[in-house]
Amino acid sequence: MKMGRIASLTLLLVVSLLLPSPGQARVVDGIDYRTGDVVFQQIGGDLGRLVQGITRSPFDHCGIIIVNKNGSVDVLEAITRVQRTNLEKWKARGLGQRIHLMRPLRQYRRHLAQFIEKAEEFMGKPYDRSFNMDDESPYCSELIYKAFLTATGVALAPFQQLVELHFLRHLPEILILGRGELPWKRPLITPAALTRSPQLQLVHSEFEPST
């Protein structure tokens, strides 16, 4: 009985060390990361190049920073599924390991715990390659947009429709994603749109200012 109690206490300690704490911060390679930061990268590949092309931006992927109580840093992301990925592994996936780090404005600090909580409700759900705004399979920027909106009541960026973006050179890929149809009116939230959000401030960038 005593051994079982010790094992239970040990498990609780391990779990508590991995839980995020609002305001938790960690400096890694001279960069100040805080729980609730939004981080962007360029990973390339067919889908990444499509996102870059239609938005005319280098940013094709994004996630949410979580600094755990033990000091480790994760990125909560929708990639093949919604998951946590260690920051160093996440950076290594990006071209040139470059990042673009943004932080919710001061007035949203009290909402950061709920922001993380709402994003984690999607854990394990598959990535949506057709970019529908449903809750069954989110894509990367959709995950961030929905979690922030639910936590704060504020939209990070306005929706765009495919017809408003630079789609002409990418019609074959879009037809594949649309399963033979062109989803002109489908509302989209792109990583590039999030980088222009007035609710986020730039903390650090390894991309050229013009990007």
N, C-alpha and C positions, 0 to 999 in steps of 0.2 A: 504493500500500500504506500509506504514511504517512497519507494523507488518510482512508483507511478506518479506521485505528486511532484517529485523532482523533475521527471521527464516532462510533465505538463508545464511546469514553471519555465523550464529551458526552452520549450517550444514557444511559449508566450513571449519570452525575451527575444528570441530570434525574429519572430513576426514583428514585434514592436520596433526593432532596429531597422526593418525594411519599410515601415510605414512612412509616408511623406509627412512633413510638418510645414504648415504655411509659414513663409518667411525663412525657411531653412535654406542656407546658402553654402556654396563650396567653390573655392577658386581652383580651377584646373588649367594648367599651362597659362597662367596669368589672366584667365577669363573668369569673371564672376558669374556663376550660374545660380539661379534661385528657382525654387519650386514655383511652377506656374509660368515660367518663361516659355516663349514659343521659338523654336529653332528651325531653320530652313537649310536645305542643302540641294545639291544637284547630283542625282544618281544616274541619269542617262538611261540607256536601254530604249526599246521601242516606245513604251508608254511614256517614259520620261521625256524623250525627244518630242513626242506629240504634245505633251503639256507645255514644254518650252516653246514649241512652234506656235501654238494657238494663242499663247499669252505674250509672246515675244519677251520672255523673261528667262533667266537661268534657273529659276527656282521651280523644281518639279516635285519636291517632297518636303514635309514638315511634321513636327511632333511637339510634344509638351515635355518640358524638363521636370523631373522629379528628383529632388535631393533627399535621399533617405537619411534616417537618423544616425546610421552608422557611417555616414559620409560618402557612400557610393552615390553615383549619379546615373539615372536612367532616363531614357526618352520613351514616353508613351506614344505609340504611333499606330497608324493603320498601314500595314505593308502587305504581306500576304494575308494577314489577319491582324486584329487589334491586339497589341502585345507591348510588353516593356522590353527595351533593348538597352544594354549597357552603353553609356555615352561613347566610350572609346570604340566599341564595335560599330556604333551608329556612324560616328565620324569616318571610320575607315571605309565604309560603304560609299561615301560621297567622292565625287571626282575632285582630286586634289585635297581631299579631307577639309574642304572649306565649309565654314558655317556662317550663318547670318542670324544673330540672336536678338530677339525683341522681348520686351517686358510689358505686361499690363500696367496701365497708369496707376498711380498711388491710390486713387479712389476705389480701385477694384481689389485691393489687398485682402479685405475682409471676406471676399468671395472666392479666394483661391482654393480653399479646402473643398468647397462645393464644386468648383471648376474641375478639379482632379477627380472628385468622386463621380461626377456625371460622365466624364470621359471613361472612367474605369468600368462603368456599367456596360460598355460595349466590348469589354475584354473577351477575346476568343472569337468574335464575329469576323467573317471573311471580308476581304477587301473587295470593294465594288468597282470593277473595271468598266462598268457602263455609266458610272457617275450619276446614278439616280439619288435623289434626296430622300431615301427611305431609311428606316432605322434598322433594317435587317443586315445590311452590309455597307458600312461607311467607307469612304475614301479619306485620305489623310487630312485635307483641309476641311472636309465636311465634319469629321470628328471634332476638330478644334472649334469650329463655328458653332455646332450644336451644343457642345458642353459649355462654352462661354455664354451663349444666349440663355440657356436654361439656368445657369448659375447667377447671372447678372441682370437678365432681361434686356441686354444691349447686344445688338448685332455688330460683329467685328467689321463686316464689309457688306456692301450691297450685292445682291445676286446679279449675275450676268447670264445672258443667253448665248448659245453657241453662235448664232447669227451675228452677234456683236463682236466676236473674237476673230482672229486671223486664221480662218478655217480652210481657205481655198486650196492651199498646197497639201492639205492633209485629208482630203475627202476619202481616199481608200481606207485609211486607218479608222476614220470616223464611221464609215459604213460598217466596218467589222465590229466596232464597239456597239453600234446601234443595231446590230443584227439585221443589216440590210436596209435600215431606215436612217434618215438624217434627222436627229432630234433637235431641230432648230430652236424650239422654244423651251428646251430643258433648262431649268435654273441651275447655275453652277456657282460654286465658291472655289476659286483657284488659290494655290499657294501665293501667286503673285498679288492677288487681291488682298490677301491677309497682310502682306508686307506693306501695303498702303493704308492699313487701318489706322484711324486717328485714335483708337483706343490702346495702341501699342507704341512703345517708344524704342528706338534703336539703342542697343547696348554695345554690340560688337559686330563687325562684319569683315569678312575676308574676301568679299567680292568688290569689284570696281564700283565706285560711286554711281556711275551711269547706269548700272544694272539694278 
